[in-house]
Amino acid sequence: MNTAEALALVESSRVARLATVRPDGRPHLVPITFAITAGTIVTMIDLKPKTTSELQRLRNIDANPSVSVMVDEWNEDWDHLRWVRVDGTARVHSDDDVWRHARDALIVKYPQYSAQPPEGAAISITIDGVTSWTSSG
């Protein structure tokens, strides 16, 4: 799959996994809702229940902005498996133009956010590289 096809798969996916690096070097992986806008992946901290607003992923990005985003398609027929990993550099935003643009993009992609828009920090991820794999070669 070429880069354009890989990014099209990412863009059409409803959920991804965001990997950040903890201060001790261990990976930290969480599912995210996201959108791609102007060649950048954006996600936000929404109002779904969390144990704290001081989320590990935000602390990790502040210490080390290198992240990966993974989407995959599973199929019981293993001839139809595929995944895409986007490696990038993340920044955390609060109440700026990037934050507002991320929120708007997420509301468009996820109708659930129309009733309860995300209010937390936004994360923008500049795409540094795309790696993909498909079982069909």
C-alpha positions as CSV (number, residue, x, y, z in Angstrom):
1,M,0.0,0.0,0.0
2,N,1.5,3.4,-0.9
3,T,1.5,6.4,1.4
4,A,-1.7,7.9,0.0
5,E,-3.6,4.7,0.4
6,A,-2.2,4.2,3.9
7,L,-3.3,7.7,4.9
8,A,-6.7,7.2,3.3
9,L,-7.1,4.1,5.6
10,V,-6.1,6.1,8.6
11,E,-8.5,8.9,7.7
12,S,-11.4,6.5,7.3
13,S,-10.8,4.7,10.5
14,R,-13.0,5.5,13.5
15,V,-10.5,4.6,16.2
16,A,-6.7,4.5,16.5
17,R,-4.1,3.8,19.2
18,L,-1.8,6.6,20.3
19,A,1.6,5.5,21.6
20,T,3.7,7.9,23.7
21,V,6.9,7.3,25.7
22,R,6.8,7.4,29.5
23,P,9.7,9.1,31.3
24,D,11.1,5.7,32.2
25,G,11.2,4.7,28.4
26,R,8.2,2.3,28.5
27,P,5.5,2.8,25.9
28,H,2.1,4.1,26.9
29,L,-0.8,3.2,24.6
30,V,-4.3,4.5,24.5
31,P,-7.3,4.4,22.1
32,I,-8.2,7.7,20.6
33,T,-10.8,9.4,18.4
34,F,-9.0,11.6,15.9
35,A,-9.2,13.4,12.6
36,I,-6.7,14.3,9.9
37,T,-6.8,17.9,8.9
38,A,-4.3,19.8,6.7
39,G,-1.9,16.8,6.8
40,T,-1.9,16.7,10.6
41,I,-3.5,14.2,13.0
42,V,-5.6,15.9,15.8
43,T,-7.1,14.4,18.8
44,M,-8.6,15.8,22.0
45,I,-9.2,14.9,25.6
46,D,-13.0,14.6,25.7
47,L,-15.5,14.3,28.6
48,K,-15.7,10.5,28.8
49,P,-14.9,9.4,32.3
50,K,-11.2,9.4,33.3
51,T,-9.5,9.0,36.6
52,T,-7.7,12.4,36.3
53,S,-7.4,15.4,34.0
54,E,-3.6,15.1,34.4
55,L,-3.4,12.4,31.8
56,Q,-0.2,10.3,31.3
57,R,-0.2,10.9,27.5
58,L,-0.1,14.7,28.0
59,R,2.8,14.5,30.5
60,N,4.6,12.1,28.1
61,I,4.2,14.4,25.1
62,D,5.5,17.4,27.2
63,A,8.6,15.3,28.1
64,N,9.1,13.6,24.7
65,P,7.0,14.7,21.7
66,S,7.8,11.5,19.6
67,V,4.6,9.5,19.1
68,S,3.0,6.9,16.9
69,V,-0.6,6.4,15.8
70,M,-1.7,2.9,14.7
71,V,-4.8,1.9,12.9
72,D,-5.6,-1.6,11.7
73,E,-8.2,-3.7,9.9
74,W,-8.8,-7.1,11.3
75,N,-10.6,-9.8,9.3
76,E,-11.1,-13.5,10.1
77,D,-9.9,-14.0,6.5
78,W,-6.2,-13.3,7.1
79,D,-5.8,-12.5,3.4
80,H,-7.5,-9.1,4.3
81,L,-5.4,-7.9,7.2
82,R,-3.7,-4.5,7.1
83,W,-2.3,-1.8,9.4
84,V,-0.8,1.6,9.2
85,R,1.5,3.3,11.7
86,V,2.1,7.0,11.5
87,D,5.1,8.3,13.4
88,G,5.1,11.9,14.3
89,T,5.9,14.8,16.6
90,A,3.1,15.9,18.9
91,R,2.2,19.2,20.6
92,V,-0.4,19.9,23.2
93,H,-2.7,22.9,22.7
94,S,-5.3,24.6,24.9
95,D,-7.7,27.4,23.7
96,D,-5.8,28.4,20.6
97,D,-6.6,28.2,16.9
98,V,-5.2,24.6,16.7
99,W,-7.5,23.6,19.6
100,R,-10.6,25.2,17.9
101,H,-9.7,23.6,14.6
102,A,-9.2,20.2,16.2
103,R,-12.5,20.5,18.0
104,D,-14.4,21.4,14.8
105,A,-12.8,18.5,12.9
106,L,-13.7,16.0,15.6
107,I,-17.3,17.3,15.7
108,V,-17.6,16.8,12.0
109,K,-16.2,13.2,12.1
110,Y,-18.0,12.0,15.2
111,P,-21.6,13.1,15.5
112,Q,-21.6,12.1,19.2
113,Y,-19.5,15.2,19.8
114,S,-22.2,17.5,18.6
115,A,-24.1,17.0,21.9
116,Q,-21.0,17.0,24.1
117,P,-18.0,18.6,22.4
118,P,-14.5,17.8,23.7
119,E,-13.3,20.4,26.2
120,G,-9.8,19.2,27.2
121,A,-6.4,19.7,25.6
122,A,-5.9,19.1,21.9
123,I,-3.0,17.1,20.6
124,S,-1.7,17.9,17.1
125,I,0.7,15.4,15.4
126,T,2.9,16.4,12.6
127,I,3.4,13.4,10.4
128,D,7.1,12.5,10.1
129,G,6.7,9.0,8.5
130,V,4.1,6.4,7.5
131,T,4.7,2.6,7.6
132,S,2.0,0.2,6.4
133,W,1.6,-3.5,5.9
134,T,-1.1,-5.6,4.1
135,S,-1.4,-9.4,3.9
136,S,-2.2,-9.1,0.3
137,G,1.3,-7.8,-0.5
